[in-house]
Amino acid sequence: MQNKPTGKSFLFDTKNYRFLFLAIAIISLGFILMSGGGSDDPLVFSPEIFNFQRIRLAPSLVLAGFGVAIYAILADSKSDK
C-alpha cells in the first residue's frame, strides 16, 4: 500500500515562476518588436525591415528571454529556512 501525499505541491517556488513569467514577457516583447516593417505593395521594397529594432534589438531580447527562462528552470527552488 502506497502513501499518497496529502497536500498539493508545486514544482517550483514563487521566485522561479516570477522569473518564468518575466521570460515569457521578454520573449513576447522581442517578437512584437520583430514584426512589421513590410510594404503595403508587394512589388515595392521597404528598407524598414533592416532597421536596428528588427535586426539587433528584437533577436537580442528573444535570446535574453530564453536565458532568463533557463535560469528560472535551473535556479534553486528549495528555500533553506
Secondary structure, DSSP 8 states (H G I E B T S, - for coil): -----SS---SS-HHHHHHHHHHHHHHHHHHHHHS----SSTTS--GGGGSHIIIIIHHHHHHHHHHHHHHHHHS------
